[in-house]
Structure formats: C-alpha cells, structure tokens
Amino acid sequence: MDDHVIDPRSHADPCVAGGLHVPLPDAAGLATVEQARAAIDAIDAALATLLEHRAAVAGVVQRLKPVGGFAGRNPGREEQIVAAMAERAPTLGRERIARIMNTVIETGLELSETR
C-alpha cells in the first residue's frame, strides 16, 4: 500500500489544515480476504472522516444561503459535483456517482436541519 495525499486542488487552500493520508492499495496486489478487508477498513475510516467534514461544510452553506434545507437544493450545483466526481471515478460512472451523492447531500441536509 502506498500513502497518497487526497488533495482535490492543485493549489494550497488556507481553509484546509494539512492533508489526509490514505493508504490506497493496488487491488490486484491483495492476495487474501484479510488483506482486502483491512484495506477496505482503512479506506472506510478516511471516507467517514471526509463525510463528517463535508457535512459540516455543507451545513455552513445552508446557513449562508437565503433558502436553506431541502427547499434550497441547487440542481445545477449538484450536477457540477456529480460531473467532477464522475471524472475522478470513471469506473463508477456518472449514474452511480449521482445516486451516491444524492444520498450524501440529502443526509447532509437532514443533519443541517437538526442543528
């Protein structure tokens, strides 16, 4: 496994404190169920951290928009998000990414309404 820094921007962002180091194994190099599950667990830990941070930032967006919550959804912005992610994850494809991100966005909106 190699450590990679997930950095979606090519320039430094003063709002981001450091980077997230995630072991990204070559799936073809995993020889046992235990190795594969350990790799999944490491990726899931990073994913959970990213989702937590995304929800917090999305909550800020909801507070700053004139109309928040589900009524304030922006289909154009959501399509931009899906398109950018589909470019980064072409094997998942646009349709799967759209389903995943719809769930992420709806969950974030639910969370922002409870805060």
C-alpha positions as CSV (number, residue, x, y, z in Angstrom):
1,M,0.0,0.0,0.0
2,D,1.2,3.5,-0.8
3,D,0.2,6.6,1.2
4,H,-1.4,9.2,-1.1
5,V,-2.5,12.7,-0.1
6,I,-6.0,13.4,-1.2
7,D,-5.8,16.9,-2.5
8,P,-8.5,17.9,-4.9
9,R,-7.0,21.3,-5.6
10,S,-3.6,21.9,-7.2
11,H,-3.0,25.0,-5.1
12,A,-2.8,25.4,-1.3
13,D,-6.1,26.2,0.4
14,P,-5.7,28.2,3.6
15,C,-9.0,26.7,4.8
16,V,-7.6,23.1,4.8
17,A,-5.3,22.2,7.6
18,G,-2.9,19.7,6.2
19,G,-3.9,16.7,4.1
20,L,-5.5,13.4,4.6
21,H,-3.1,10.4,4.1
22,V,-5.0,7.4,3.0
23,P,-3.4,4.0,2.1
24,L,-4.6,3.2,-1.4
25,P,-3.7,-0.3,-2.2
26,D,-3.5,-1.8,-5.7
27,A,-6.5,-4.1,-5.6
28,A,-4.7,-6.6,-7.8
29,G,-2.0,-6.9,-5.2
30,L,-4.4,-8.0,-2.4
31,A,-3.9,-11.8,-2.0
32,T,-6.2,-12.6,1.0
33,V,-9.6,-11.7,2.3
34,E,-7.9,-10.4,5.4
35,Q,-5.7,-8.0,3.4
36,A,-8.7,-6.8,1.3
37,R,-10.8,-6.3,4.4
38,A,-8.0,-4.4,6.1
39,A,-7.7,-2.2,3.0
40,I,-11.5,-1.6,3.0
41,D,-11.4,-0.7,6.7
42,A,-8.7,1.9,6.1
43,I,-10.5,3.4,3.2
44,D,-13.8,3.5,5.2
45,A,-12.1,5.3,8.1
46,A,-10.9,8.0,5.7
47,L,-14.3,8.1,4.0
48,A,-16.1,8.6,7.3
49,T,-13.7,11.5,8.2
50,L,-14.4,13.1,4.8
51,L,-18.1,12.7,5.1
52,E,-18.1,14.2,8.5
53,H,-16.2,17.2,7.3
54,R,-18.3,17.5,4.1
55,A,-21.5,17.6,6.2
56,A,-20.0,20.3,8.4
57,V,-19.1,22.5,5.4
58,A,-22.4,21.8,3.7
59,G,-24.1,23.0,7.0
60,V,-22.3,26.3,6.6
61,V,-23.6,26.6,3.0
62,Q,-27.1,26.0,4.3
63,R,-26.7,28.8,6.9
64,L,-25.4,31.2,4.3
65,K,-28.0,30.6,1.6
66,P,-31.2,32.7,1.6
67,V,-33.2,29.5,1.3
68,G,-31.8,26.5,3.1
69,G,-32.6,22.9,3.7
70,F,-34.3,20.7,1.1
71,A,-36.1,23.8,-0.4
72,G,-32.7,25.4,-1.1
73,R,-31.3,22.5,-3.2
74,N,-29.4,23.6,-6.3
75,P,-29.8,21.0,-9.1
76,G,-27.2,22.9,-11.2
77,R,-24.6,22.8,-8.4
78,E,-25.4,19.1,-7.7
79,E,-24.8,18.3,-11.4
80,Q,-21.4,20.1,-11.3
81,I,-20.5,18.0,-8.2
82,V,-21.5,14.7,-10.0
83,A,-19.7,15.6,-13.2
84,A,-16.5,16.4,-11.4
85,M,-16.7,13.3,-9.3
86,A,-17.5,11.1,-12.3
87,E,-14.4,12.4,-14.0
88,R,-12.3,11.4,-11.0
89,A,-14.0,8.0,-10.7
90,P,-14.8,6.9,-14.2
91,T,-15.2,3.2,-13.4
92,L,-18.1,4.1,-11.1
93,G,-19.8,6.1,-13.8
94,R,-22.0,9.2,-13.6
95,E,-25.2,7.4,-12.7
96,R,-23.7,5.6,-9.7
97,I,-22.0,8.7,-8.6
98,A,-25.3,10.6,-8.8
99,R,-27.0,8.1,-6.6
100,I,-24.2,8.2,-4.0
101,M,-24.0,12.0,-4.0
102,N,-27.8,12.3,-3.7
103,T,-27.7,10.3,-0.6
104,V,-24.7,12.3,0.8
105,I,-26.4,15.6,0.0
106,E,-29.8,14.5,1.5
107,T,-28.1,13.2,4.6
108,G,-26.2,16.5,5.0
109,L,-29.4,18.5,4.6
110,E,-31.1,16.3,7.2
111,L,-28.2,16.9,9.6
112,S,-28.2,20.7,9.0
113,E,-31.9,20.9,9.8
114,T,-31.3,19.2,13.2
115,R,-28.6,21.7,14.2
